[in-house]
Amino acid sequence: MKALCYKNTATNLRGWIEALHEKQVYGFAYELPDHFVHIYGTAGPLYVISSGLTVIEEKNGSLRDWVVSTFGATDIRSTTNDVGSTVTGIWRPGLYFQNEIYQGLDIDQYEQRFSEQSLRVLIEQLDVLLLYIEPEGSGLSSYSHKTRELLILACTEVESHWKSLLTKAGAAPLNGRTFTTNDYVKLLSSAHLREYTVLLRNYRTAQPVSPFANWTATAPTNSLAWYDAYNKTKHDRGAHFNEATLSNVISAVSACITLFCVRFGPFHLVNESKTLSSIFNQNFEISLNEPDIKSFYVPLYNFSPGTRRDRTVVNPYNENLNLPWQPQILAI
């Protein structure tokens, strides 16, 4: 069962503020045997689906007519995934709490912790570099043995993330031996990599970095400037030492942040009180840029036959009414 997803332009809820739709911009709706269900969702920076703002009402007429008359739904489309389904290893808005992230992405705390340690090392090393080089103007084009070292370390971590996702998808190398960028680029669409934007905080002229924005299947290595630089300086330091710039290092670390969020969700970085969260929030911000809301994960709820039938706002998560997520294998 697919859900409808749409933009809200009206609020028709007794006792609620009239402008709720201005903050809760998106809606996701489906029908159960006795009820229509609508779940609100925010717009940016991480597009949270607000399970605590779920509206139910006894079915009468069509679901489409209900969302139009009640929420002023516009730009109505069907979701890509079934209600209650996720894709293994690919975080999307709709997964928020730690327990459902583990269950919905089919991961565990040990896998996450291992990647957290690697990312922490990268950000800490970049933080040290920024004590000596300002990431502005000519500083961005500066290079040294330390920038080369960090560029190589960050890009090998990127490759580790790519390989993990392809392995979980059951993919085999195109060349029959090892994965290359010809394989990795298949993740561009399925992992929604172009949507992620990372910003280096605390610098007036810092520009948002979308590390995978220019990636193409026709030039899977050269189209990633920071990754191409890594390949060149790794294999021929003498000829390509100047490719290991601070700018490329920042892009490579941003790519690691992006892939960490794809595999484990962003909330471990932005919301928690761990050492990694602290150093991340000191240095970075992350957001989704015009994400495909059709790909968001919509929770499936189990309301009992005696559930009230008038239009009302409920919090199914707090009442343990959400059914377990059904992870599906990533299709490459």
Protein Blocks (a to p, Z undefined) as FASTA:
>chain_A
ZZdddddfbdcdehiafklmmmmmbccddddfkbccdddddehjkopacfklccddddeh
jfklmmmmmnopahiacdfbdghiacehiacehiabfklmmmmnopafklmmmmmmmmmm
mmmmmmmmmmmpccehjllmgccfklmmmmmmmmmmmmmmmmmmmmmnopacfklpaccf
klmmmmmmmnommmpccddehiaklccddfklmgcfklmmlmmmklmmmmmmmmmmmlmm
mmmcfklmmmmmmmmmmmmmmmnojklmmmmccfklmmmmmmmccddehiafklpccddd
dddfklcfbdcdddfklnopaccdddddddZZ
